[in-house]
């Protein structure tokens, strides 16, 4: 039976437990707000995670999800993380991480929250190296997602630092940017490129829109360009792109400047 559904119906803990008890091997794909996470399993044990800055931060992010779709593919290729001890450490702290996520989400409900420097005039505030790094990035207000990319800090760790900075009145929350606008920033420099291997050229594509998307790929257009041509939302375009990448039809490259 295929393991597929919504995290709002099946908690992530239950999915992990099921895969562990059945000693399953494969990749658990999780799609959340245009992002795709991959959790690699071997004989029921988590051996790697992708989607955020590091394997550890990717796993931490997934443990905090309560919404999104998931699908387990037992035929997907798996690969082991360089440091399995870090993966095991995250899993051993699962309950603590999830409890902390619940607190952090009250202040930062999504990665589209915009953060700006506070106008505080406090003196003699001690700052950590990470806090200095974030302040240097915040010359202009930016979303949490943008700060994470520029700093190289995983979302979970970043939110903990931002929470501390918020308590010190070093930063201020300036509302939330629309997911579509955030997606545009992420996709405007991504160019889909066709793969030329045997499987890529011979395997079928399911779905009319996915077929049309694939036909419009010319190794020059960005995802945003193709979405506009097709008259579809960037969220839908992102989902189609991930489907085609997962099925080895396309790869993603950065647009040349």
N, C-alpha and C positions, 0 to 999 in steps of 0.2 A: 504494500500500500504506500502511495506517495505521501511524503511528509510535507505538507504545504498549507499555508493559511495566513492568518493575521495575528499579530502579537497582542492585539486587544482581546482576542479570544483565548489564546494559548500563551501564558507567560513564558518568558525566555528561560527561566529556571526549569520548567517542566520539559521544554524541548531538549535542554542540555542533559537532563536526567534520563530522558527516553533514549537519546543517542548513546549515553554511557551504559545504560542497562542492556541495550541490544548490541553493544560493542560494535557500533557502526563506524564505517570509514567513508569519507567523502567530504564535501564542502557544503556548509550551511550558508546560503545566500540570503542576506537581509537587505531590503530596500526601504529607506526612510528619507522622506523629503528630498528626493533626487540623488541621494547618496547610496552607494552599494557597499555593504560589508561582507567579507568572506571569513567564515570561521572554519578552519581545517580540523577534521577529526581523523584519528587513526585508532581503530579498536576501541572506540568510545571515548578516547581521551583527546582533549583540545591540544593541538600541536602548533597552531599558528593562527594569526588573525590579521586581516587587512582592511583598510578603509580609512584609517586615521593616521596620525604621524608615525606611530610605531605599532608593532604587534600588541604590546601591552596596552597602549592607549586605545587601540581599536577594540580590544576585548572589554576594556572599562566602559567605553561608549556603549557598546551593545548591551552590557549588563544593566544600563540605565534606561533602555528603551521599553516603552509600554505600548507603542504604536508602530506600525510598519508591517510589511508583508515578508514572509519567509518561505523558503523552499530548500529542501535538502536534496542534493544530487550525489548519489553514491558512485556515479561514474566520473565525477570531476576529478582532475588531478590534484593531489595534495602535496604540500611541501612543508617541511619542518622549520620552525623558527630557529634562529641562531642560538637563542638562550631560552630553553624550555623552563628553566627555574623561574624566570620572570613571569611566564605564563601561569605556572602553578601557583605562584605567590598571589597573583590577581584572583584566581579562582578560589583560593583558600580564604580570601577576604571578601567574597561575593556579597554576603549579607551587609557587611559594613559599607561597601561601595554603594550598594543599592539604597541604603538608608541615607547616605550622604547625597546621592543624586536627588532624593526627594526634597532635601533642604535646598540644594542648589537651584532646582527648577523653579522654586518659588521666587527667587530673585532674577533668574535668567531662564525664562520659559522656552527659549529656542536659540539656535545659533545665529538667528537673524536679528537678535537684539543689538542695538547700536550703543557703543560705549564711547564716551568722550572724557577728556580730562576735566576734573572738577576745578572750580575757581577758588578753591581753598587757599587761605593765606597762612596755614599752619607752618610753624617753624620747627626745625630740629626733628623731622620725621625720619626714622630709620627705614631705609629701603633695602630689600634684598636685591641680588643681581637680576633675578627674574622680573621684579617690579620695575627696576630701571629699564630693562629691555622693553617692557610693555609701554612704559611712558614715552620712550623714544619713538615707538611705532605710532602712538596716538597724537601725532601732530595735527591730524584731522580725525573727526569721529569715524569709527569703523565698526563693522559687525564683528561679533565673536568669531565667526567663521573666518573672516579676513585676518583678524589678529592671530588666530591659530596658524594660518598658512604662513604669515610673514615671520612669526616667531619660531615656528617649528615645534610648538608645544601642543601636546594632545589636548582635546577639548576638556576632558575631565580634570586634568591637572590645571589647565588654564582657568576653568571656572572656580576652582578652589583659590587660586591666586587672586582672581578678580573679586571674589567674595571678600577676601581679606582687605583688598584695596578699597572696596566700597565701604567697609567698616571704618577705614582710616580717612574716609572722605577724600580720597585721591582721584577717584573717578565718579562719573555719574551715568546713569542709564538714560538714554535719549530716545526711548520708544523702540519700535520694531520695524525693520525694513521688510517690504513684501517679499515672500519667498521667490516670486517670479523675477524680481529685480536682482536678488542675490544669485539666482540661477544664471541669469544673463552674464553676471560678472565671472562666474565659474566656467561658462560654456563659450564665451565669445572668442576665446583663443584656442579652442579645441577643434582640430580638423580630423574628421573620420577618414581613415584610409583603408581601402579594401585589401584584405589578405589574399594571397595568390596560391596557397597550398591546395592540395587535392580536395580535402574536406571543405575548405572555404568556397571553392568554386562549384562543388557538386552537391553539397547539402542544401536541403530546402529551407525557405524562410516562411514562417507562419504569420499570417496577418497581412491585410491589404496595405495598411499604413507602413508596416515594417518593410514590405516589398518596395513601396514607393520611396521611402527614405533611402533604402539601399541603392535604388536606381539613380537617385540624385547625388550620390557621393561621387565627387570627381577629384578627390585628393587636394582640393583647394578651398572648397566651401567650409565654413565653420558650422557647428551644430545650430547656432543662432540663425545663420543664413538659410539652412535647410528648413528649419522650423517656420521661418517667415514665408518661404516659398510654398510650403504645404498648408499654411494657415492653421498650424496646431500650436498648443502651448509649449513652453520650454520644458515643463514637467513631463509632458507626454513625449517630447523629443528625447529627453534624457533617458526615459524608461526604454524607448525603442533602441537608443544607442547601446544601453547596457545589455539589452537582450541580444543584439547583434554581436557585441563584443564577447559576451558569454558563450555564444555559439560559434565563435571563431570565424565570423564573417568580416569583422572590422577590427582595427586597432585605433587607438587614440594618439594623435601627435599634436604638439603645440604649433600654433600658427607662426610662421616666420615673420619677424618684424623687419 
